[in-house]
Amino acid sequence: MDRNNELLTNLDKLHTTELGVERIKRNLSLSTDDVVEWCRTRTESADAVITRKGKNWYVNVEGCIITINAYSYTIITAHKEKK
């Protein structure tokens, strides 16, 4: 199975912790409370570049990088891409 497809086929398992929600909202200056849905939408975007390094997936899209654990599908963090 293509590793990019592995993440995309398991988007329904995507989740994060309460602290993760706060961290992502702060790092990206988001006003939405549904951070998981925000990340899911960006991940399945045609513009998303998905790579896997070790135990994490990295989704580079719209000037930000979303870090997702490859085994539990937990969104660890997201931050703006450094220019």
Secondary structure, 3 states (H helix, E strand, C coil): CCHHHHHHHCHHHCECCHHHHHHHHHHHCCCCCCHHHHHHHHHCCCCCEEEEECCEEEEEECCEEEEEECCCCEEEEEEECCC
